[in-house]
Amino acid sequence: MAAGTPIRLAYPGEAGQRNKYRGDGYFDVDSGLSKVWKLHEAMDLKFAWEVFNATNSVRFDTNPTTSQGGLNNQLTSRTLGQYSSTLTIPRVQQFSLRYTF
């Protein structure tokens, strides 16, 4: 193995096949707020707001064998070292209003 290559060997105690490249890892924060109003004895109104990937963090996929692509590791390619997919989705928000009786 040449010096400076991004190939990672297994650590002691690890078993099974692993990705040869080490990425940034996976980071995601989901959050939500809700409020319930009592309208009558047996009637409620609930408003909810949920946010997925609240920090809008991007993590790239380093696995070149995934169907979406990943990190290009072909030495003869013009796109060597470029990512073609992500592990995370962009920030998504959803609102809901629920009437219970």
N, CA, C and O atoms as CSV, one atom per row, in Angstrom:
chain,resi,resn,atom,element,x,y,z
A,1,MET,N,N,0.846,-1.167,0.000
A,1,MET,CA,C,0.000,0.000,0.000
A,1,MET,C,C,0.896,1.235,0.000
A,1,MET,O,O,1.819,1.337,0.808
A,2,ALA,N,N,0.627,2.157,-0.894
A,2,ALA,CA,C,1.426,3.375,-0.988
A,2,ALA,C,C,1.066,4.342,0.131
A,2,ALA,O,O,-0.062,4.338,0.626
A,3,ALA,N,N,2.013,5.158,0.521
A,3,ALA,CA,C,1.767,6.132,1.581
A,3,ALA,C,C,0.782,7.188,1.098
A,3,ALA,O,O,0.851,7.637,-0.046
A,4,GLY,N,N,-0.129,7.578,1.972
A,4,GLY,CA,C,-1.084,8.631,1.642
A,4,GLY,C,C,-2.351,8.160,0.959
A,4,GLY,O,O,-3.190,8.991,0.613
A,5,THR,N,N,-2.530,6.863,0.748
A,5,THR,CA,C,-3.763,6.382,0.117
A,5,THR,C,C,-4.880,6.345,1.155
A,5,THR,O,O,-4.610,6.115,2.334
A,6,PRO,N,N,-6.146,6.570,0.740
A,6,PRO,CA,C,-7.246,6.618,1.706
A,6,PRO,C,C,-7.798,5.256,2.087
A,6,PRO,O,O,-8.866,5.182,2.695
A,7,ILE,N,N,-7.104,4.175,1.751
A,7,ILE,CA,C,-7.598,2.841,2.060
A,7,ILE,C,C,-7.368,2.543,3.536
A,7,ILE,O,O,-6.279,2.767,4.065
A,8,ARG,N,N,-8.409,2.034,4.194
A,8,ARG,CA,C,-8.352,1.746,5.616
A,8,ARG,C,C,-8.417,0.251,5.843
A,8,ARG,O,O,-9.296,-0.425,5.310
A,9,LEU,N,N,-7.495,-0.265,6.629
A,9,LEU,CA,C,-7.506,-1.674,7.004
A,9,LEU,C,C,-8.382,-1.866,8.231
A,9,LEU,O,O,-8.656,-0.912,8.959
A,10,ALA,N,N,-8.819,-3.086,8.458
A,10,ALA,CA,C,-9.697,-3.374,9.596
A,10,ALA,C,C,-8.953,-3.179,10.911
A,10,ALA,O,O,-7.765,-3.483,11.021
A,11,TYR,N,N,-9.682,-2.662,11.914
A,11,TYR,CA,C,-9.139,-2.527,13.255
A,11,TYR,C,C,-9.205,-3.880,13.954
A,11,TYR,O,O,-10.005,-4.728,13.560
A,12,PRO,N,N,-8.390,-4.103,14.977
A,12,PRO,CA,C,-8.473,-5.364,15.710
A,12,PRO,C,C,-9.867,-5.556,16.315
A,12,PRO,O,O,-10.419,-4.646,16.933
A,13,GLY,N,N,-10.423,-6.753,16.125
A,13,GLY,CA,C,-11.754,-7.047,16.650
A,13,GLY,C,C,-12.879,-6.828,15.657
A,13,GLY,O,O,-14.007,-7.247,15.918
A,14,GLU,N,N,-12.615,-6.190,14.531
A,14,GLU,CA,C,-13.653,-5.984,13.535
A,14,GLU,C,C,-13.804,-7.241,12.688
A,14,GLU,O,O,-12.835,-7.959,12.440
A,15,ALA,N,N,-15.019,-7.493,12.253
A,15,ALA,CA,C,-15.280,-8.677,11.436
A,15,ALA,C,C,-16.178,-8.290,10.268
A,15,ALA,O,O,-16.968,-7.351,10.376
A,16,GLY,N,N,-16.063,-8.998,9.166
A,16,GLY,CA,C,-16.933,-8.763,8.024
A,16,GLY,C,C,-16.380,-7.726,7.061
A,16,GLY,O,O,-15.372,-7.073,7.330
A,17,GLN,N,N,-17.073,-7.589,5.920
A,17,GLN,CA,C,-16.662,-6.615,4.908
A,17,GLN,C,C,-17.003,-5.201,5.348
A,17,GLN,O,O,-18.047,-4.974,5.958
A,18,ARG,N,N,-16.157,-4.281,5.051
A,18,ARG,CA,C,-16.384,-2.876,5.372
A,18,ARG,C,C,-16.024,-2.024,4.167
A,18,ARG,O,O,-15.327,-2.461,3.252
A,19,ASN,N,N,-16.511,-0.825,4.196
A,19,ASN,CA,C,-16.150,0.152,3.190
A,19,ASN,C,C,-14.667,0.503,3.351
A,19,ASN,O,O,-14.198,0.683,4.474
A,20,LYS,N,N,-13.939,0.602,2.263
A,20,LYS,CA,C,-12.507,0.900,2.341
A,20,LYS,C,C,-12.245,2.354,2.703
A,20,LYS,O,O,-11.174,2.677,3.218
A,21,TYR,N,N,-13.198,3.229,2.446
A,21,TYR,CA,C,-13.006,4.660,2.662
A,21,TYR,C,C,-13.760,5.118,3.897
A,21,TYR,O,O,-14.890,4.695,4.137
A,22,ARG,N,N,-13.142,5.971,4.667
A,22,ARG,CA,C,-13.769,6.497,5.874
A,22,ARG,C,C,-14.300,7.880,5.567
A,22,ARG,O,O,-13.555,8.769,5.156
A,23,GLY,N,N,-15.599,8.053,5.771
A,23,GLY,CA,C,-16.230,9.339,5.513
A,23,GLY,C,C,-16.373,10.159,6.786
A,23,GLY,O,O,-15.755,9.871,7.811
A,24,ASP,N,N,-17.196,11.177,6.691
A,24,ASP,CA,C,-17.412,12.093,7.803
A,24,ASP,C,C,-18.347,11.522,8.863
A,24,ASP,O,O,-18.486,12.114,9.933
A,25,GLY,N,N,-18.978,10.412,8.599
A,25,GLY,CA,C,-19.955,9.871,9.531
A,25,GLY,C,C,-21.337,10.391,9.185
A,25,GLY,O,O,-21.534,11.028,8.150
A,26,TYR,N,N,-22.285,10.116,10.056
A,26,TYR,CA,C,-23.664,10.522,9.810
A,26,TYR,C,C,-24.113,11.409,10.956
A,26,TYR,O,O,-23.939,11.056,12.122
A,27,PHE,N,N,-24.687,12.552,10.634
A,27,PHE,CA,C,-25.162,13.493,11.642
A,27,PHE,C,C,-26.521,14.004,11.207
A,27,PHE,O,O,-26.688,14.440,10.068
A,28,ASP,N,N,-27.495,13.953,12.107
A,28,ASP,CA,C,-28.844,14.392,11.776
A,28,ASP,C,C,-29.547,14.800,13.065
A,28,ASP,O,O,-29.463,14.096,14.071
A,29,VAL,N,N,-30.240,15.936,13.036
A,29,VAL,CA,C,-31.016,16.399,14.184
A,29,VAL,C,C,-32.448,16.610,13.722
A,29,VAL,O,O,-32.704,17.389,12.804
A,30,ASP,N,N,-33.382,15.910,14.364
A,30,ASP,CA,C,-34.799,16.077,14.091
A,30,ASP,C,C,-35.432,16.750,15.302
A,30,ASP,O,O,-35.028,16.512,16.440
A,31,SER,N,N,-36.432,17.597,15.041
A,31,SER,CA,C,-37.049,18.341,16.123
A,31,SER,C,C,-38.536,18.506,15.851
A,31,SER,O,O,-38.984,18.396,14.710
A,32,GLY,N,N,-39.288,18.767,16.897
A,32,GLY,CA,C,-40.712,18.973,16.726
A,32,GLY,C,C,-41.322,19.736,17.889
A,32,GLY,O,O,-40.851,19.650,19.023
A,33,LEU,N,N,-42.371,20.478,17.592
A,33,LEU,CA,C,-43.138,21.204,18.594
A,33,LEU,C,C,-44.607,20.897,18.382
A,33,LEU,O,O,-45.052,20.719,17.248
A,34,SER,N,N,-45.364,20.833,19.474
A,34,SER,CA,C,-46.805,20.624,19.338
A,34,SER,C,C,-47.535,21.347,20.462
A,34,SER,O,O,-46.989,21.588,21.539
A,35,LYS,N,N,-48.779,21.681,20.175
A,35,LYS,CA,C,-49.633,22.366,21.143
A,35,LYS,C,C,-51.031,21.775,21.024
A,35,LYS,O,O,-51.540,21.584,19.919
A,36,VAL,N,N,-51.654,21.486,22.176
A,36,VAL,CA,C,-53.006,20.923,22.210
A,36,VAL,C,C,-53.924,21.916,22.915
A,36,VAL,O,O,-53.622,22.384,24.013
A,37,TRP,N,N,-55.052,22.233,22.271
A,37,TRP,CA,C,-56.070,23.086,22.858
A,37,TRP,C,C,-57.297,22.241,23.162
A,37,TRP,O,O,-57.750,21.472,22.314
A,38,LYS,N,N,-57.830,22.379,24.354
A,38,LYS,CA,C,-59.056,21.689,24.753
A,38,LYS,C,C,-60.225,22.575,24.330
A,38,LYS,O,O,-60.405,23.659,24.884
A,39,LEU,N,N,-61.030,22.126,23.348
A,39,LEU,CA,C,-62.136,22.913,22.837
A,39,LEU,C,C,-63.415,22.693,23.651
A,39,LEU,O,O,-64.178,23.626,23.899
A,40,HIS,N,N,-63.625,21.469,24.049
A,40,HIS,CA,C,-64.814,21.087,24.801
A,40,HIS,C,C,-64.422,19.878,25.636
A,40,HIS,O,O,-63.257,19.482,25.629
A,41,GLU,N,N,-65.371,19.281,26.359
A,41,GLU,CA,C,-65.049,18.131,27.205
A,41,GLU,C,C,-64.349,17.010,26.441
A,41,GLU,O,O,-63.351,16.457,26.904
A,42,ALA,N,N,-64.882,16.683,25.275
A,42,ALA,CA,C,-64.336,15.544,24.514
A,42,ALA,C,C,-63.751,15.968,23.167
A,42,ALA,O,O,-63.618,15.138,22.268
A,43,MET,N,N,-63.402,17.235,23.015
A,43,MET,CA,C,-62.868,17.729,21.740
A,43,MET,C,C,-61.519,18.415,21.955
A,43,MET,O,O,-61.368,19.272,22.825
A,44,ASP,N,N,-60.556,18.017,21.147
A,44,ASP,CA,C,-59.211,18.601,21.197
A,44,ASP,C,C,-58.792,19.047,19.806
A,44,ASP,O,O,-59.223,18.485,18.799
A,45,LEU,N,N,-57.948,20.063,19.772
A,45,LEU,CA,C,-57.338,20.506,18.528
A,45,LEU,C,C,-55.829,20.525,18.757
A,45,LEU,O,O,-55.339,21.197,19.665
A,46,LYS,N,N,-55.103,19.786,17.932
A,46,LYS,CA,C,-53.652,19.675,18.104
A,46,LYS,C,C,-52.947,20.212,16.861
A,46,LYS,O,O,-53.246,19.810,15.736
A,47,PHE,N,N,-52.006,21.127,17.086
A,47,PHE,CA,C,-51.160,21.651,16.017
A,47,PHE,C,C,-49.751,21.115,16.250
A,47,PHE,O,O,-49.253,21.153,17.375
A,48,ALA,N,N,-49.106,20.617,15.201
A,48,ALA,CA,C,-47.740,20.085,15.332
A,48,ALA,C,C,-46.866,20.593,14.185
A,48,ALA,O,O,-47.318,20.740,13.049
A,49,TRP,N,N,-45.613,20.855,14.514
A,49,TRP,CA,C,-44.604,21.271,13.528
A,49,TRP,C,C,-43.394,20.380,13.741
A,49,TRP,O,O,-42.863,20.311,14.850
A,50,GLU,N,N,-42.951,19.696,12.691
A,50,GLU,CA,C,-41.805,18.798,12.766
A,50,GLU,C,C,-40.768,19.202,11.728
A,50,GLU,O,O,-41.109,19.564,10.601
A,51,VAL,N,N,-39.505,19.135,12.118
A,51,VAL,CA,C,-38.397,19.479,11.227
A,51,VAL,C,C,-37.430,18.307,11.208
A,51,VAL,O,O,-36.985,17.844,12.259
A,52,PHE,N,N,-37.107,17.831,10.017
A,52,PHE,CA,C,-36.146,16.738,9.841
A,52,PHE,C,C,-34.875,17.328,9.246
A,52,PHE,O,O,-34.942,18.125,8.310
A,53,ASN,N,N,-33.706,16.942,9.784
A,53,ASN,CA,C,-32.403,17.512,9.446
A,53,ASN,C,C,-32.446,19.019,9.706
A,53,ASN,O,O,-32.216,19.823,8.803
A,54,ALA,N,N,-32.739,19.381,10.938
A,54,ALA,CA,C,-32.944,20.771,11.334
A,54,ALA,C,C,-31.728,21.649,11.053
A,54,ALA,O,O,-31.890,22.828,10.737
A,55,THR,N,N,-30.527,21.114,11.158
A,55,THR,CA,C,-29.323,21.910,10.920
A,55,THR,C,C,-28.939,21.955,9.443
A,55,THR,O,O,-27.995,22.650,9.066
A,56,ASN,N,N,-29.667,21.217,8.609
A,56,ASN,CA,C,-29.412,21.142,7.168
A,56,ASN,C,C,-27.964,20.729,6.879
A,56,ASN,O,O,-27.324,21.278,5.982
A,57,SER,N,N,-27.454,19.762,7.643
A,57,SER,CA,C,-26.089,19.264,7.476
A,57,SER,C,C,-26.015,18.295,6.300
A,57,SER,O,O,-26.914,17.479,6.095
A,58,VAL,N,N,-24.943,18.396,5.538
A,58,VAL,CA,C,-24.741,17.521,4.383
A,58,VAL,C,C,-23.633,16.532,4.719
A,58,VAL,O,O,-22.552,16.927,5.156
A,59,ARG,N,N,-23.901,15.261,4.515
A,59,ARG,CA,C,-22.888,14.210,4.682
A,59,ARG,C,C,-22.837,13.429,3.375
A,59,ARG,O,O,-23.861,12.957,2.881
A,60,PHE,N,N,-21.644,13.300,2.826
A,60,PHE,CA,C,-21.478,12.647,1.536
A,60,PHE,C,C,-21.295,11.147,1.684
A,60,PHE,O,O,-20.745,10.671,2.678
A,61,ASP,N,N,-21.759,10.413,0.691
A,61,ASP,CA,C,-21.662,8.953,0.669
A,61,ASP,C,C,-20.308,8.563,0.105
A,61,ASP,O,O,-19.982,8.920,-1.027
A,62,THR,N,N,-19.507,7.827,0.888
A,62,THR,CA,C,-18.177,7.436,0.429
A,62,THR,C,C,-18.149,6.048,-0.182
A,62,THR,O,O,-17.112,5.617,-0.685
A,63,ASN,N,N,-19.277,5.335,-0.147
A,63,ASN,CA,C,-19.316,3.967,-0.658
A,63,ASN,C,C,-19.504,3.980,-2.176
A,63,ASN,O,O,-20.577,4.359,-2.647
A,64,PRO,N,N,-18.498,3.578,-2.957
A,64,PRO,CA,C,-18.617,3.632,-4.422
A,64,PRO,C,C,-19.497,2.539,-5.008
A,64,PRO,O,O,-19.752,2.555,-6.213
A,65,THR,N,N,-19.973,1.589,-4.205
A,65,THR,CA,C,-20.767,0.486,-4.748
A,65,THR,C,C,-22.266,0.707,-4.612
A,65,THR,O,O,-23.043,-0.152,-5.028
A,66,THR,N,N,-22.701,1.831,-4.043
A,66,THR,CA,C,-24.134,2.072,-3.907
A,66,THR,C,C,-24.738,2.391,-5.261
A,66,THR,O,O,-24.035,2.794,-6.188
A,67,SER,N,N,-26.049,2.207,-5.370
A,67,SER,CA,C,-26.726,2.421,-6.651
A,67,SER,C,C,-26.721,3.886,-7.066
A,67,SER,O,O,-26.784,4.181,-8.260
A,68,GLN,N,N,-26.646,4.812,-6.109
A,68,GLN,CA,C,-26.625,6.234,-6.446
A,68,GLN,C,C,-25.233,6.723,-6.822
A,68,GLN,O,O,-25.104,7.804,-7.397
A,69,GLY,N,N,-24.221,5.983,-6.525
A,69,GLY,CA,C,-22.870,6.408,-6.881
A,69,GLY,C,C,-21.937,6.369,-5.699
A,69,GLY,O,O,-21.382,5.317,-5.382
A,70,GLY,N,N,-21.754,7.501,-5.039
A,70,GLY,CA,C,-20.819,7.570,-3.921
A,70,GLY,C,C,-19.549,8.278,-4.340
A,70,GLY,O,O,-19.574,9.147,-5.211
A,71,LEU,N,N,-18.450,7.912,-3.729
A,71,LEU,CA,C,-17.146,8.503,-4.031
A,71,LEU,C,C,-16.552,7.810,-5.252
A,71,LEU,O,O,-16.449,6.584,-5.286
A,72,ASN,N,N,-16.165,8.589,-6.246
A,72,ASN,CA,C,-15.578,8.021,-7.458
A,72,ASN,C,C,-14.119,7.664,-7.164
A,72,ASN,O,O,-13.320,8.539,-6.830
A,73,ASN,N,N,-13.770,6.377,-7.290
A,73,ASN,CA,C,-12.397,5.940,-7.021
A,73,ASN,C,C,-11.727,5.338,-8.253
A,73,ASN,O,O,-10.743,4.609,-8.118
A,74,GLN,N,N,-12.232,5.624,-9.436
A,74,GLN,CA,C,-11.627,5.126,-10.676
A,74,GLN,C,C,-10.447,6.022,-11.054
A,74,GLN,O,O,-10.624,7.213,-11.309
A,75,LEU,N,N,-9.256,5.451,-11.089
A,75,LEU,CA,C,-8.048,6.248,-11.323
A,75,LEU,C,C,-8.017,6.902,-12.701
A,75,LEU,O,O,-7.407,7.960,-12.857
A,76,THR,N,N,-8.656,6.302,-13.701
A,76,THR,CA,C,-8.620,6.848,-15.053
A,76,THR,C,C,-9.793,7.788,-15.330
A,76,THR,O,O,-9.945,8.260,-16.456
A,77,SER,N,N,-10.608,8.061,-14.347
A,77,SER,CA,C,-11.783,8.908,-14.532
A,77,SER,C,C,-11.428,10.378,-14.381
A,77,SER,O,O,-10.508,10.733,-13.645
A,78,ARG,N,N,-12.164,11.228,-15.083
A,78,ARG,CA,C,-11.949,12.672,-14.956
A,78,ARG,C,C,-12.561,13.205,-13.667
A,78,ARG,O,O,-12.265,14.329,-13.260
A,79,THR,N,N,-13.408,12.413,-13.024
A,79,THR,CA,C,-14.074,12.848,-11.792
A,79,THR,C,C,-13.537,12.111,-10.568
A,79,THR,O,O,-14.284,11.875,-9.618
A,80,LEU,N,N,-12.279,11.751,-10.574
A,80,LEU,CA,C,-11.659,11.042,-9.457
A,80,LEU,C,C,-11.768,11.871,-8.183
A,80,LEU,O,O,-11.400,13.046,-8.165
A,81,GLY,N,N,-12.274,11.257,-7.123
A,81,GLY,CA,C,-12.370,11.933,-5.838
A,81,GLY,C,C,-13.617,12.771,-5.653
A,81,GLY,O,O,-13.763,13.417,-4.615
A,82,GLN,N,N,-14.522,12.787,-6.619
A,82,GLN,CA,C,-15.751,13.566,-6.490
A,82,GLN,C,C,-16.876,12.683,-5.953
A,82,GLN,O,O,-16.960,11.498,-6.275
A,83,TYR,N,N,-17.735,13.280,-5.132
A,83,TYR,CA,C,-18.902,12.590,-4.595
A,83,TYR,C,C,-20.077,12.761,-5.546
A,83,TYR,O,O,-20.242,13.822,-6.148
A,84,SER,N,N,-20.894,11.722,-5.683
A,84,SER,CA,C,-22.063,11.817,-6.548
A,84,SER,C,C,-23.365,11.574,-5.800
A,84,SER,O,O,-24.432,11.578,-6.416
A,85,SER,N,N,-23.306,11.361,-4.481
A,85,SER,CA,C,-24.534,11.188,-3.708
A,85,SER,C,C,-24.281,11.576,-2.252
A,85,SER,O,O,-23.140,11.677,-1.801
A,86,THR,N,N,-25.372,11.786,-1.543
A,86,THR,CA,C,-25.284,12.144,-0.132
A,86,THR,C,C,-25.997,11.104,0.720
A,86,THR,O,O,-26.858,10.372,0.232
A,87,LEU,N,N,-25.631,11.045,1.995
A,87,LEU,CA,C,-26.295,10.162,2.942
A,87,LEU,C,C,-27.521,10.833,3.556
A,87,LEU,O,O,-28.456,10.151,3.974
A,88,THR,N,N,-27.520,12.154,3.611
A,88,THR,CA,C,-28.599,12.891,4.254
A,88,THR,C,C,-29.518,13.532,3.229
A,88,THR,O,O,-29.146,13.710,2.069
A,89,ILE,N,N,-30.710,13.873,3.665
A,89,ILE,CA,C,-31.656,14.596,2.821
A,89,ILE,C,C,-31.638,16.061,3.228
A,89,ILE,O,O,-31.231,16.373,4.346
A,90,PRO,N,N,-32.070,16.976,2.350
A,90,PRO,CA,C,-32.152,18.385,2.758
A,90,PRO,C,C,-33.186,18.569,3.869
A,90,PRO,O,O,-33.971,17.663,4.150
A,91,ARG,N,N,-33.181,19.737,4.494
A,91,ARG,CA,C,-34.128,20.019,5.567
A,91,ARG,C,C,-35.563,19.890,5.051
A,91,ARG,O,O,-35.905,20.410,3.989
A,92,VAL,N,N,-36.392,19.188,5.823
A,92,VAL,CA,C,-37.800,18.986,5.488
A,92,VAL,C,C,-38.620,19.403,6.698
A,92,VAL,O,O,-38.299,19.044,7.831
A,93,GLN,N,N,-39.694,20.173,6.448
A,93,GLN,CA,C,-40.590,20.590,7.519
A,93,GLN,C,C,-42.002,20.136,7.194
A,93,GLN,O,O,-42.397,20.092,6.028
A,94,GLN,N,N,-42.757,19.800,8.225
A,94,GLN,CA,C,-44.157,19.455,8.004
A,94,GLN,C,C,-45.000,19.988,9.155
A,94,GLN,O,O,-44.570,20.022,10.308
A,95,PHE,N,N,-46.203,20.399,8.806
A,95,PHE,CA,C,-47.160,20.924,9.757
A,95,PHE,C,C,-48.373,20.020,9.757
A,95,PHE,O,O,-48.709,19.434,8.728
A,96,SER,N,N,-49.036,19.898,10.896
A,96,SER,CA,C,-50.267,19.112,10.951
A,96,SER,C,C,-51.249,19.751,11.919
A,96,SER,O,O,-50.864,20.392,12.897
A,97,LEU,N,N,-52.525,19.557,11.620
A,97,LEU,CA,C,-53.602,20.027,12.474
A,97,LEU,C,C,-54.560,18.858,12.642
A,97,LEU,O,O,-55.071,18.322,11.659
A,98,ARG,N,N,-54.802,18.462,13.889
A,98,ARG,CA,C,-55.629,17.284,14.153
A,98,ARG,C,C,-56.770,17.646,15.100
A,98,ARG,O,O,-56.566,18.211,16.175
A,99,TYR,N,N,-57.959,17.304,14.665
A,99,TYR,CA,C,-59.172,17.532,15.472
A,99,TYR,C,C,-59.648,16.181,16.001
A,99,TYR,O,O,-59.947,15.276,15.221
A,100,THR,N,N,-59.717,16.047,17.312
A,100,THR,CA,C,-60.119,14.797,17.933
A,100,THR,C,C,-61.437,14.981,18.664
A,100,THR,O,O,-61.614,15.943,19.412
A,101,PHE,N,N,-62.364,14.050,18.443
A,101,PHE,CA,C,-63.673,14.120,19.137
A,101,PHE,C,C,-64.096,12.764,19.620
A,101,PHE,O,O,-65.161,12.628,20.222
